[in-house]
Amino acid sequence: MLSSKTQSQESTATQPWRIKLLYDGECPLCLREVNFLQKRDAGRGLVAFVDIADDFYNPEDHGGVDFETAMGRIHAVLSDGTVVKNVEVFRRVYEALGMGWIYAITKLPIIGFVADSLYGIWADWRLQLTGRSNLATIIADRAERTAGGNRQKRIECNLEGRCKTGE
C-alpha cells in the first residue's frame, strides 16, 4: 500500500481527483466502504483515498486535518483545498462518482440535520462498535509508534527501499 504522501503526490501529478477522502484504514467498516467506492471509481482517479492510519500520514498534505480530528469525524479535501466533514463528505464523494442521487435527499435542511446528527452518534461510537480501543488510547499508541527518531528511521528505511513500513 502506498504511503499517504505518495498517494497525494501521484494524485497531484495526474490531477484527475475531485476529492480526497480521508479514511481510517484500521476500521473494518470504513475499509468496506472504501473498497466499494474504489470499485465505483474504477481506476478513474476521481477520488483520492488517503489512509489517516498510515504512519506517514501528513496533515499538511491533506487540508491541515490532523490525525485526531480525522479520527473523530470523516473529512475530505476538495480539489480547491476546501475541507468538508460529516455527511457532506459522502454527498461529495458519491456525486464525484456519479451516484449523487444516493445522498441527494440529505441536501434538504431538516433531513440533512437529521443525517448529520445520526452520523455524529455513529462517529462517537464507531471505535467501540468495531471492537477497537478508545480514541485517547489510539492516539497514545500512534504517538509512541511514530515518536522521535523511530518515525524518521522508518521513513529513511522506506525511502531506501530496504524495509517495509513499520519495521
Buried (B, 14 or more C-beta within 10 A) or exposed (E): EBBBBEBBEEBEEEEEBBBBBBBBBBBEEBBEBBEEBBEBBEEEBBBBBBBBBBBBBBBEBBBEBBBBBBBBBBBBBBBEEEBBBBBBBBBBBBBBBEEBEEBEEBEEEEEBEEBBEEBBEEBEEBBEEEEBEEBEEBBEEBEEEBEEEEBEEBBEBBEEEEEEBEE
